[in-house]
Amino acid sequence: VAAIVCLGIITFFGVFALVGHFNIDMGRWLGYCGFKQRTGLPCPTCGMTTATLAFAQGRIFEAFNIQPACGLLCSVMVIVAILTFIIAVFGVYFRFIERFFTEVKLRYMILALIIIIVAGWAVTLARALAAKN
């Protein structure tokens, strides 16, 4: 399972690195944001694709600048990939992972994810409103 998770994360960032390298328009594949087209304001996940592209290409600070929530989530994904790599290759199991998932309930993780996305949206929305004025 650890190897599959690690390979999945590596594949995710690898695809984004290739997309950025060959300048492929992700909007054609994923669709353009209907929320932004209707309201003129960025959606809660506005900038996530662009930030992930920057992160996958090694421009980590730029990713945090584009969409702070995405920069944080990509950083967490890298940490998870490193831990799962160590588990898969060396067979080392970290007890703090099991302890973390038993002590922190799933609803708190989902709540934290929602707060991170809303905070990132607040930053993106503030930038968009400041640019309009």
Secondary structure by P-SEA (a helix, b strand, c coil): caaaaaaaaaaaaaaaaaaaaaccccccccccccccccccccccccaaaaaaaaaaacaaaaaaaacaaaaaaaaaaaaaaaaaaaaaacccccaaaaaaaaaccaaaaaaaaaaaaaaaaaaaaaaaaaaac
